[in-house]
Every structure is written in structure tokens, then in C-alpha cells.
């Protein structure tokens, strides 16, 4: 199982607990606040399910975002700066040699 999946579970649990409290508060409210609380609570639960789904199928795309981001310059990024060879110091210029025979 991909390591990102375990981090996603942590975030999903936080979102689900927050959704529970929003839905609980909405059940105690009246009128428009109750409707708004229910809508926000269910949106949070949908987001939690989508987070699990994305964490589960994300490794199938090989770390790519289905071609939407970074397609202009593939391979550019932070990892390229980490693997760049160290800069070499400039060599001093050699003095010009006179032409032979003069």
C-alpha cells in the first residue's frame, strides 16, 4: 500500500470528525442555519470520501496529475536542483603565444 494512503487516512479522519460536529450542530439549529449546516456537513463527508478515493487511485498515475499540470516542461522541478552537479571554478585565461618565426 502506498505511504500517502496512511497520511490521507489521518486527514480524512479529521474532516469526518469536523463533518460530524457540523451535522450535530445543524441538527440542533432551526431554519436556514439547519439547511446550511446539513449542506456543509454532507459536502465535508463527500470530500472525505473523495480524499480516500484519490489516495487509493493516485499511485496508478505514477505521480502525474493526468496531464493537467506540468505538461509544458516535463521533468522540471525541485528534484532537478537536488541532482545538479556542483559548479566548477572558472579556469584562468592562458596568455597569448607569439607566432613562430618572428
Buried (B, 14 or more C-beta within 10 A) or exposed (E): EEEBEEEBEEBBEEBBEBBEEBBEBBEEEEEEEBEEBBEBBBEBBEBBEEBBEEBBEBEEEEEEEEEEEEEEEEEEEEEEEEEEEEEEEEEEEEEEEEEEEE
